[in-house]
Amino acid sequence: MRTRKPAIPLAALLAVGLGGSAAYLFGVPPFEKRGGIGVESVCASLGEPAKAARALERVLPDASEYSFDDSVSGGNVAQGDSGYTADCFVSGDDGVLLSARAQLILVGSPGSTPEDWEAEVLGDKAGESGSFAAGSKGVASASRAAVLVPCAKPGTVPGGSYSLSVVVDRKKATGEGDSGIRRGLTDLAVGAARYSHEKAGCDLPSELPG
């Protein structure tokens, strides 16, 4: 004997469909609305807030909300201090989504690039990187961007000449082929480098794009 499957009323199907649409519009799980990134929230060490917020919108994965942790330490190079660092961490629903770090490093001569710098800052993505015009050298992959910026000439800080090494690291990267993401990472690296170049009191031109 054949059994007949119970018919589902059209009204019930419409109700389910409308309910799902409403859940999406109002952010009811599992459809979470993306959290906003306000200029007042972004790390100061990322540079000009409006530009940083736009770049973050490009590179960050969706999260219901974002939080920022910013810290700057060390003194001014004009006072002979080589301990300057700046760190920004952006977190979302699944932990840290992006980090940006600036630190002074010793270089051979003003504006020079240490031989192993690119491999060190890009790690296993070095082979997938491209360059961009900023500082002594700018490099970027789909998940990381870095720029080396001249900072202190010999005699300003004991030990020789120093540059600022700035690295922006996008965690849990997706969309590897998105050129917009790479552009966002480079914008963040340049903004963070400009901020730290001024904050650290560098006495060499940054060579960053205007």
N, C-alpha and C positions, 0 to 999 in steps of 0.2 A: 504494500500500500504506500502510495506517495504521500509524503507529509508536506504541508504547505507552510512556508515561512511566514511568520506574522508580518503584516504590512506596517511600516512606520509612517504615521501620518505626516503629510507635507508640512503642517504647522509646526510639528516637533522638529523637523529638520531645519526649518527657517529659524526657530528659536535658538537651536544650537549654533547655527552660523552667525546669527546676530550677537549671541553671547560671546563667541570667540572674537568677533570684531571689536566689541566693547572692551573686552579684556585687553586686547592689544592697544587700543586707543588710550585707555586709562592706566596702563602699566601694571595690570594685575598679572601675577605669575601665571604661566611661564613667560609671558611677553613683558620683559622689563624695558622701560624707557631709558635711553642713554642719559646719563647725568650730564649736567652742564659744567663748563669750564670757565669760570668767571675770571676776569682780569685781576680782581682783588684777591684771588686765591693762589695764583701761580707763584712759584718760587721767585724771589727777587733775583737770585743768582742766575736765572735764565735770561735776564736782560729785560728789554722793553716789554711790559706786560701784555699789551694788545698783540704784538707780533708773536710772542711766546704762546699765547692762548690759541691763536690761529694755527700755529705749527703743531701744537699738541692735539688739536682736533683732527689733524691729518694722520698722526702717527699712532695715537692710542687706540687700543681695541675697545669695544663697547663695554661699559660698566654702568651700573645703576647710580654710582657716585664715585667721585675721585677725591683723594686727599693728598696733600703736599707736605713734605718735610724738608726744610731748608736749613743749612748750617754753613757758616763762613768762619774760618779760623786763621790765625797767623797775622803777622803785622805787615807793615809797609816796606817794600824793598828799599826805599830811600833811607830807611833806618837800619839797613843791613840784614833784614829778616828774610830768610829763604823758606820759611815754613808755611806759606800761604796755601790754603786749600778751600774749595767751595764744593758742597755736595747738595744735590736736589734729588729727592726720591718721590715718584708719583705712584700712588697705590690705588687699586680698584677692588672689585669683589674678590679677585683671586690672588691678592698680594701685590707685590711690587711689579709695576708694569713698565717703568722707565726710570733710568738713573742718569744723572749728568754730574760729572766730576771735573773740576779744574785743579791743577796743582803745578807748582813750579818744579822744573827739572833742569839739571845742569846740562848745558850743550857746549860743544867745542869752541864755537865762535858765534858772535851775534848773527842771528838769522839762519844758522845752520840746523840741519836735521840729523839727529843721531841715526846711524845706519839701521838699527833694529827697531826704530820707533813705530813704523807702520805695522810691522808684524806683531809688535807687542800690544798696540791699542786695538787692532782688529781681530787678533786671535786667528781662529780657523777660518774666518771669513775674508782674510787678506787677499786670497786669490780671486775673490768675487768683487773686489772693490774698484771704484773709480775715483779720480781726483777732482777737486774743485778749487777754484782760485780764492784762497783765504789764508792770511798769515804766511808763515814760512812754507807750510804745506797743509792741504786739506784733503782728507780721504773719507770715503763713505761706502758702505755695503748696504744691503737691504735691511739690516738690523742695527747698524752702528755707524756713527759718524764721528770724526775726530779732526781737530785742527790744532796746529802748533803755532804759537804766537810769540814773537820776540818780546822780551820783557825787560831784563836788566843787563846793562852792558858791563864788561869786566871792571871790577873795582867798586861797583855799587854794593854787591853782596859778596862776601868772602867765598872764594872757590872758583870764580870765573864768570862766564856769561850764563844767564838763565832765560828760559822760555816757559810759557804757560802751555801745558798739555791739557786739552779739553776733550773729553770723551762722552758722547751721549749714546747710551745703550738701551735699545728697545727689547724688553724681555718678551718671551713667549710670542715671537714674531709670527705673523701670518701675512698673507698677501705679498709674498716675496717679490713678485714682479711689478709692484705698484711704484711707478716713478714718483708719484705724489708723496709717498711715504719717505722715499730717499730725500726728496727736496725738503720735507718737513724736518727730517733729522739734521740736515746740513744747516737749515735756518736756526734750529735750536743750538747747534754747536757754535755758530757764529755769534748768536746773541749772548750765549754764556761766556764766550771768549771776550767779547767786548766789555761785558760787565766786570769780569775779573781783571782785565787789563787795567781798567780804571781803579777798581777797588784795591788792587795790589800796589798801586802807585808806580807802575812800570815807567821806565825812562827811555825805552826804545819805541819807535812807531809800531803800531800793531799790524800794519799791512792788511787789515781787514777791509772788505768791500764796504762802501758807503751805504 
